[in-house]
């Protein structure tokens, strides 16, 4: 019986470690994004995956605190800067968007990422 209890506690601990992060997933995002709500939802976790690369190791809280268009929409292509807050760090992440034949295409431009000090 004790083995079953220990195993249950171990599994509960592993499950809580997996779900220990908090992401703000409310859309529409703050700021002046011209991406529709569906495109914002599709892009959200790619941006958060990138945010994990810059976050302090003990950080568990992630949010997008601002969006703005950095390259105007031409031929259904544009770029936005999304401001990601990861505990004590802030990053300005350029995201390229394109809508082609009702397909949403987006990609993070890692060479354009800037960090706030």
N, C-alpha and C positions, 0 to 999 in steps of 0.2 A: 504494500500500500504506500509506503514511504517513497518508493521509486516512482510511482505514478504522480505523486504530489510534486516531487522534485522535477520530474520531466515537465509537468504542467507549468511550474514556475519558470523553468528555463525557456520554454516556448513562449510564454507570456512576455518575458523579458526581451527575447529576440523580436517579437512582433512590435513591442513598443519602441525598440530602437529603429526599426524600419520606418515607422510612422511618426518619428520625432520632429519632423520639419513642419513649419507653418508657412503656407503660401497664400497670398491675397489673390484670389481668382475672380474678383468682381469685375465684370465688364458692363458698360464701356469703361475703358481705362481712363485714368485722369489725364488731363492735358488736351492736346489738339490733334490727336491721331485721326487720320482720314480713313484708316482701315475699318471696315465694318466689324460689328461685334463677333460674327462668326470667324473672320480672319484673325481678330485679336485672340479669340479662344484658341485657334489652331497654333498661333505663334507663342502663346504664353509660356508653355513649359519648355520650349527650346530656349527662350530667354532665361528662364529660371535655371535650366541646366547649365547655361553659361555662367550664371551668377554663382553657382557652387564653386566655380574655378577661382573666384576672387574673394570669396567669403572667408572670414576667420574660421578656423577649424571647429570652434565650439558654437558657431552661429546656427540657429535653428529657425530664424524668422526672415522671410523674404517678401519683398513687395516691389511693385512698379509704381513709382511716385510721380512720374511725369512722362509725357510723350509729346513730341513736336515733329513737324515735317521739316526735314533738312534739305530735301531735293523735291521740288514740285512735281506733281503728277503729270507725266507726258506719255502718251500711248500706253496708258494703264501700267506705267512703271513709276515708282517713287521710292524715296528713302525717308525713314523716320529715325529719330534718336529716342530711345527709350531709356529713362533714368531708373536704374535698379538700385534698391537699398538693401544691403545685406548686413544687418546689425550695424557695425560702425563704419562700413565701407560703402561708397557710392560709385557706380560706374555708369558711363554714358555709352550706350550700346547702339551702333548704327544697324538698322535692319532694312534690307532691300526687299521691296514688295513688287509683285507683278501679278496681274490678272490676265490670263490668256485662255480663251475659249471656256470661260467660267471655271477655270482651274486656278486656285490660289497658290502662288509660289512665293516663298519668302526665304531669306537667308541672312544670318548674322555675318557682318563684316568684321572679323576679328582684328584686322590690321587698323581699323578705325576706332577701336574701343579706347576711351579715355577714362582715367580714374581721378576722382576728387581726393585732395589731400586733407 
